[in-house]
Amino acid sequence: MKNLSFLWTIPLAFLSFLFYKITKFIIGNLFTIYLAIDKDKASQWRVLSQETLDSPLTLPVLMTKGPRWNTHAIIGTLGPFSVNESIAIDIESANNSARSWIAVVYSFPGYKTVTSIKSDDIETNNKWYSLKLKFGKYSLGLRYYNHLDKMNLPAIKVDDRELVSTEPIPQNINDFYHDLIKAKNWFYSSLHYYIFTILKFRKWLPESFVRKEYLPVGAPDTFFAYNYLDEGQALEIDVASKIINNFDIYFTFYNRSSLPLSWCQIKSEKYTLPAIGNPGYYLLRIRPNSNSSNFKAESLQAKISSLESEMQKLEIILNPV
């Protein structure tokens, strides 16, 4: 009977897929209208926190726009805001808040990546760093990795006019992840039911489709590795020493509702996740660190190409128990 389970999992997955797309469209439009009406919110930093999640629409928005939670970064968003020519970021505040950070500019309302600025690629002692943009509306996403004791979201200027000033961030801002699993209910389970199924039937589906459905709106400098784990399976990850030394590796395991169950930064060549009691899926975020200059890459894209080459040496083994 277990071998025939696909007879009902595939139709349910298809219904889940339709439910997700319809819900994402509705909630996305409601959120766009909300930001258009409440212009004060659009011109303030919104840092991901328990206080943010307490707002009625926030969790449904995140569970449809970016459901593969990044449990390792402190995340701030800003916008939408209108730009004539450029925006400028207070990189001094960002550098004093985290060892590694990236700011990504997205088009609005399409949320397509337009450009980005990354801490490791800035060679300037100036307080401000400017990005030239075409006339239009944009939003900004900021991620702090390996944050320092004192953190501030940076000030942002739009066309030489200050849009927001620096804003302090509490040290325990990400503590809400430990209780996020309590949000599990039929609604989120139905939304994300299809994800486990497409990962399980991954070899029969276009990889571009699986990647688009599973991966978050990620930073341009991040490499992803991901798959499902069935009930009773353990996970072993062997990482080449060159990857450990030159890249930060972040691991998150999610239940079938896409809520995080466990997470860690992998700092050794071997990592094991014991056999799990419930099915789910994992995501590895792998980012160049300050040592990645050893690759002598001439550009960010060259670094990513080097990373992809090195990632061929990363071995992921599923052990049925």
N, C-alpha and C positions, 0 to 999 in steps of 0.2 A: 504493500500500500504506500510505503514511503516513496518508492520510485515513481508513483503515479500522482504525487502531490502537485506536480507542475500543472495538472489538469485544472486545479482550482487556484493555484498561486498566480499563474499568468493572467487569468481574467481579473483577479483582484488587484494585481499590480497595474494593469491597464486602467482600471477604475480609479486607483489611487493617483496615477499619473494625471488623468484628466482633472480629478479633484484638486490636485496641487496647482496645476496651471490656471484653472478658473479662480481658485482662491488667491493665488499670487497676483493675478490681474486685478481682482477686486480690491484687495488690501493695498496693493501698490498704488492704485489710483486714489484711494481714500487717504493714504499717507501724503501723496503729492498735493492733494487739495488741502489737507491739514497744514502742511508747510507753507502753502501759498496764502492761506488765511492768517496763520499765526506767524507773522514775519519776524517777531522777536525771537522765536525758537530757531528760525533759520539763520539768524545772525548771532547765535550763541554756540559755543562748544557744547556738544552732547557726548559726554564720556560714558562708555558702557559700564553700568553699575547696577546695584540693586535698586537704587532710587529711579534710574531710568526704566528698569523693567516694571516698576510699580505703575507706570503710566499705562492706561488700558490698551492702547494699540501697539505698544512697543514690541512685546514678545511675538505676537502674530506677524508683525513686519519682519523681524529678525528670522523667524522660522520659515519665512518664504523667500526672503532676499539673500540671507547668508546663513543657512542652517548648519553648516559645518563649523561650529563654534571654535574660534581661535582662543584656546584656554591659556595661551602662553604670552599673549601680548596685551598691553593696555591700549584700548582703542578709543579714539575720539573722532567724531564726525562734525562737519560744519557745512552749512548751506541748505538750500541752493542760494547762490549769490550771483549777481550780474557782473560781468567783467568787460571792460572796453579793450584793454591792452595787456594787462599783466597782474599777477599777484606776487606778493613777497612774504616769505616765511622767516620768522625769528629763529634762526638756526642755533643761536647761542643758547636759548632756553631749552631747545630740544637736545642739544649736545650735553647740557648740564643735567638732563633728566634721565637719559638712557644711554647705554653703551652702543646700542644699535637702534636705528629708527628709520622709518620710511613714510613719506607723505605722498599720497596718490591723488591726482586730480581726475575726477570723473565728469563726463558730460551729464547734463540734466535736461529732461528726465530719463534719458536712456541708460545712465549709469555705465557708459563705456569708458574704459581707461584711456585718458588723453595723454598724460605724461606723469612723471614721478620724480621725486628727489630722494636720494638715499644717503644716509650719514657717511658711509664708507667711500662715497664718490665725490665728496665735497672737499676741495682743497682751498679753503679760504679762512681767513681770520675775521672776516666781516660778521657783523651781527645779523645782517639780512641777506637772504638769497632770493633773487627774483626769477620768475618763470613767465615767459612770454606766451600769451594765449590769444586766440581769435575772439572776436566779439561774440558773447553768448552767455549762457547760464551754466554754472558748474557747482559741484560739491567737492568736498575735500575729506579724505580719510587718512588718519594718522595712526600708526602702530608703533608703540614703544616696546622693544625687547630688552631683556636684562636691565631692568630699570634700576636707577640709583635711589639713594635714601630720600632725597628731596626731588619731587617731580612737579613740573609745570607744563601745561599745554601752552604752545607758543602763541605769541601775538601774530596776527595775519593782517597784511595790508592788501587792499584791492585798489589798483590804479592810484597808489600813493596815499590812499585814505585808509586809516586803521579801521578794520572791520571788527576785530576782537582783540582784547588785550590778553596778556598771560593769565592763566588760571591754575591755581594749585590743585594737585591730585592727591588724595589720601593714599597711604601705603597699602591699605587693605582693600583697595577698590575692586579687586578681582575675587574677593571671598565669596561672592554670590554663586560662583560656579559649583561650589560644594553642595549647594541646595537646589541647583537647577533641575536635577532629576525629579524633584517633587512636582514639577510642572507637567509630567507625563499624564496624558489623558487620551481619550478616543480620537479627539480632533487631530492632535499632532501625530498620533500613531497612524491615522488614516492618510494624513498628508505625505508621510515619508515611507509608507509601506513598500512602495515600488522600488525604492533605492536598493534595498537588500536584494531584491529579485534581479535587477539589472546587473548588479555586481556578480551575482551568482551565475548568470547567463552571459557574462561579459565576453567570452570568447566567440559567441555567436552574434554579437552586436557590434556596430561600428564604434571604435574606441573614441572617436570624436564626440559621439552622442553620450557615451558613459561619462566621459570627462566633463562635458558641459553640464550634465545633470548632477554630478556628484561634487565637483570641486567648487569651493567658494569663489567670490570675486577676489582673487588673491593678489598679492603684491607681485610686480613683474620680476622680482629677483628671487622668487621662491620656487623650488622644485618640489613636486608632490609625488608620493607613492601611497597607494591605497588599495584596499580590497575588503572582502567580507570575512567574518569569522562565524562559523556555524556552532551550534551548541556542542560542547565537549571538545572543541578545538583549542589548542594552545598555539602561541605564536613565538617563534624564535627569529631574531634579527641579528645577522652578522654584518658588521660594518668595517670596511677597510680602514686602516689607521689613518690614511691620507684624508679620508672624509672626516673622521673624528677631529683631526687636527685643524682642518681648514673650513669646516662648516658647523653651524649650529643645527642640531637635529631635534625636532619637537614631535612628540608622539601623543596622539589623542585617540581614545577608543569611545565609540558612541553606541548607544542602544538603537533599536530599530526606529525609534522616534527622532533620531538625530540629536539626542540629549547626551552630553558628555558623562561618561562613567568613571574614567580614569585618564590621567595624563602625566607626562613627565618629559624632561629633557634628557635625551640619551647622550651619555658622556663616555661610554665604554664601548669596546668593539663587539660585545655580545649583550643582547637584551632579550629577556624572556617574559612574555605575558602568560601566566598560568591558564590552564583550561577554564573556559568561561561557562557559566551556567545558562546564559541566554545568548541568542544570536545577536550580532551587531556588525559594525564595520569600523575600520581604523583609518587614520590619516597621518602620514608623516609629512611634516613641513621641514624642508631642508634649505637653509639660507647661508650664503657665504658670510664668513666672519672676517675680522680684521686680518687674519692670517692668510686669507684666500688670495692676497696679492702675490703669494708664492707661485701662483699659476701664471704670473706675468701677463695677465690679460690686458689687452689694449682698450677694452670697452666692457660695459656691463653684459652685453650679449655674449662676448667671448668668455666671460666668467661663467655664464649659464651653460654655454656649450661645454666648457671644461667640466662643470658639475655633472651634466648629463653623461659625459664620458666616464667620469668616476663612479657615477651611480650604478653603472653596469656591474660594479664589483660588490654592490650591496645585495645580500642574499636574504630572502624572506621565506621562511619555511613554516608551513602549517602542519601541526602534529595532531591528528585525530586521537582522542583518548577513549 
